[in-house]
Amino acid sequence: MRMFFLILGKPPSFVERDSIKGENGLVYTIIQVKSIKMLPPKSNKFCKSNNSWKVESSVMAKTTFNPIRNILETMELKPNPEKQMISLSIGDPTVFGNLEPPKVVSEAIHESIASGKRNGYAPSTGYPEAREAVAKHINKNPNLSIKGEDVVLCSGCSCSLDLCISVLANPGDNILVPRPGFPLYATLAKGLGIDTFEYNLIPEKSWMVDLEHMESLINENTKAIVVNNPSNPCGSVFDEDHLREIISIAERNCIPIIADEIYEHFVFEGANKRYVPMASLTKTVPILSCGGLTKRYLIPGWRLGWITIHDANNLFKAGGVQHGLQSLSQRIIGSNTLVQGAISKILLETPESFYKDTLATIEANAKLAFERLKRIPGLKPVMPEGAMYMMVGIDMPSFPEFQNDLQVVEALVRDQSVFCLPGKCFNIANFFRIVLTVPKEMLIEACDRIEVFCHLRSSFVPLSTNLTNYNLSDDCLSSCSSATQSSEDESEDDEVIDQRIFTKYAPVSFIIRPRTNSINTKIP
Ligand SMILES: Cc1ncc(COP(=O)(O)O)c(C=O)c1O
């Protein structure tokens, strides 16, 4: 094989020189390689011997960690082998099989596949028609009017958040995030060398932002305020006035907002509130809103998220943010193309009844869990107004044997095989979070077990004789009430009778105390 290449200057000895005249009259010098002698391998200054390999992960990899993983790995989570595990920790609404996506979702994806047009690479920010569909969806709010070009499609809302944080902040900068809050904000930021400053949410005020605290955290390196509404883990929904207060802080300090609105429209009927997109309330504060199909359409695995850019005064444009998002989206070349092909139908044709039914199921669970847990001494649930979660406060003095929420959660797993995420996962002490997307019977069972746990483990032991309110099977009730009866007949003291009851999920221990006990005779 002959190789030709152009060389400037004097050629080395292993090449022959020739010249040809081109059609344009110019003379080209051609250098032809005669032979190439293979040189013996040089000893490399970076690798002194075969044993001196040192392959290290990057600083970014080392500084990226998911606090939930870290916390759970250090916890001792050994379920009671006699009880089937009930996990109230998983934020994936599909795992229990009780909530299904709308039919139109599977129709749309079948059509997308059958079209044969969605197998190639899409533009990194998404197909124009898919971006248009998201813009149309967002513009259902009369105060919003974005174009397809203001939409960036991403691989899930996590990726949307990643791009938003990456495009606004540099290493050494900081962003404000809620406490308690979704831990991914810190995971993403810290990996990039960006600090997170946590502003407090106030449980006694339905988790509204402590505005003074939020503003006090801002410094010259603050590049964005992350607002999550409706909230994970709190299930709170901010009303318009409160959102305006947050926007005022952003405006006073000239700081853009990253609005995590993945739970858009997830507002319970009983909350008497409505979902208000932050961007609909301001023309002065630039906002990047993150959303997606994940939660509302119950398809988290499909990984379709979006960023919508709200920039009435072209501040993002002037600073290169729009362009920066486009560049960053080229790192992973956008979201799944089959889902992009389906998105228009999903957003336009999902029946209203689907949204209503899903919300009604979750709201019913929220009410059930709240009513049950609020009557348990030592627990202080905060009634959610939307999303899929409820935070439950732990009155630590009621549990003197435990030092923190981690220990309470560990013991709840050990005793009752009920697993909730400790508040520490969301950067708040003395709370645990439960998910509300579980089947009703499972939630009832979980509440039963939590109640038993608290009775056994708290310093404050109430009576429990009204078992009809436990929603137990008839068998359970009859065996239990006979035990109650006998305990009433024979005991003047308040000795505990442990009656083992087998319900659908697992055996549950109930502590039945005679009515003569003086404290809190009725549960719930
Ligand atoms: C508040 C919040 N933001 C973002 C996400 C990430 O969503 P996705 O699964 O689409 O990446 C979640 C997921 O649980 C979430 O709760």
The ligand as an SDF file (V2000), in Angstrom:
LIG
                    3D

 16 16  0  0  0  0  0  0  0  0999 V2000
  -39.1170   16.9700   43.1630 C   0  0  0  0  0  0  0  0  0  0  0  0
  -38.6090   16.0670   42.0870 C   0  0  0  0  0  0  0  0  0  0  0  0
  -37.9360   16.5990   41.0680 N   0  0  0  0  0  0  0  0  0  0  0  0
  -37.4410   15.8320   40.0860 C   0  0  0  0  0  0  0  0  0  0  0  0
  -37.6100   14.4670   40.0910 C   0  0  0  0  0  0  0  0  0  0  0  0
  -36.9760   13.6380   39.0030 C   0  0  0  0  0  0  0  0  0  0  0  0
  -37.8980   13.2270   38.0680 O   0  0  0  0  0  0  0  0  0  0  0  0
  -37.4860   12.2250   36.8960 P   0  0  0  0  0  0  0  0  0  0  0  0
  -37.7830   10.8620   37.3780 O   0  0  0  0  0  0  0  0  0  0  0  0
  -38.3390   12.6470   35.7320 O   0  0  0  0  0  0  0  0  0  0  0  0
  -36.0580   12.4050   36.6040 O   0  0  0  0  0  0  0  0  0  0  0  0
  -38.3100   13.8760   41.1390 C   0  0  0  0  0  0  0  0  0  0  0  0
  -38.4770   12.4130   41.2000 C   0  0  0  0  0  0  0  0  0  0  0  0
  -38.8880   11.8230   42.1490 O   0  0  0  0  0  0  0  0  0  0  0  0
  -38.8290   14.6900   42.1620 C   0  0  0  0  0  0  0  0  0  0  0  0
  -39.5010   14.1800   43.1980 O   0  0  0  0  0  0  0  0  0  0  0  0
  1  2  1  0
  2  3  1  0
  2 15  2  0
  3  4  2  0
  4  5  1  0
  5  6  1  0
  5 12  2  0
  6  7  1  0
  7  8  1  0
  8  9  2  0
  8 10  1  0
  8 11  1  0
 12 13  1  0
 12 15  1  0
 13 14  2  0
 15 16  1  0
M  END
$$$$
